[in-house]
Structures are given as structure tokens and as C-alpha cells.
Amino acid sequence: MSDENDVMSTADRLIYMANQIARNLAAQGDAEAVASTASHIASFWDPHMRARIVALAAEQPDALSPIAAQAVRRISA
């Protein structure tokens, strides 16, 4: 049984996932991690998820790590 207070919102989950991908790829160095994170999101996230993370990045600019934020900017361009 889960407590409602422990359940992440969809927005929180997308931010968490983008940051987790970026964190896992950070060892590649910033430029490669940004490219790889953007590629992963573009390849594996459905269009609705991609559009939502772009919107969330604009609404909550401090929620994403620097690598994740740059990757999201890249996919929105």
C-alpha cells in the first residue's frame, strides 16, 4: 500500500527521469552527456512526454540539472 504523499506527479516523474538520464551519462563529459541525453529523450520518449518536459523546463527552470536542461533545449530547437 502506498501513501498518496509518496506518489510523484507526472511532472515530477518526468523531471526525475530527465535528471536521472543526465546523471547516468555525466561521466561522458558535459558536451557528450548533453548530446546523449537529448538523443535518448528524442529516441525513447513519446511525443507527449517530450513536449511536456520542454514545457516543464520553461515553467521550472531550476528543476533540471544543467545537463538535462541543455538536452531539453536541444530537443526543443
N, C-alpha and C positions, 0 to 999 in steps of 0.2 A: 504494500500500500504506500502510495507516495503522498506527500504533503503538498498541497497546492502552492505553498510558498517556495517549494524547491523546484518547481517546474519553470523552465525557461520559456520566455515568449519566443515566437518565431523570429522576431527581430534580434533578440539576444542570441539565439542559436546561430543565426547567420553570421553575426559579428564574431561569435566564438569560433565558428568554423573557419572563417577567413583568417582570423588571427592565428589559429592552430596550424593551418597550412603554411602561413608565412613563417611561423616559428620553426616548423619542421624543416623548412628549406633555407633558413637563415645561414646555415653553415656554408652554403654555396657562395656567400658574399652578397652584398646588397643588390647589385645590379642583376645578377643571375637569379637571386631569390625573388626579386620583383617580377622578372620575366617568367619564371617557373610558376609562381603563384597566379599570375594573370592567365597563363596558359591553362593551368589546372581549372580555374574558375570558368574560363571560357569553354573548356572541353567537357567538363563533368557536371556543371550546374545547369539546371534548366533555365530557359529564358526569364521566367518569372523570378527565380532566385537571383539571377544576375541583375535584373532591373531593381529588385528590392535592395540588394547590397549597395548598388550605386546610389539609390535614394537615401539609404541609411548613412552612407559616408557623408552626404551633404547635410543631413539632419543632425548627425552626431559626429562631427569631425574628429573628436578626441577618442572615439570608441575603438578605432582601428589602430593597430601598430603602424609605424612608419612604412614598413614593407607592404603590409596589407593595403594601406591607404594608397600607396603608389600603384600597386597592382590593380586596384579597383579603378583608379583614374585611367589607367592604361586600357582597361576593357570598356570604359565608357566613352573613350575618344573615337 
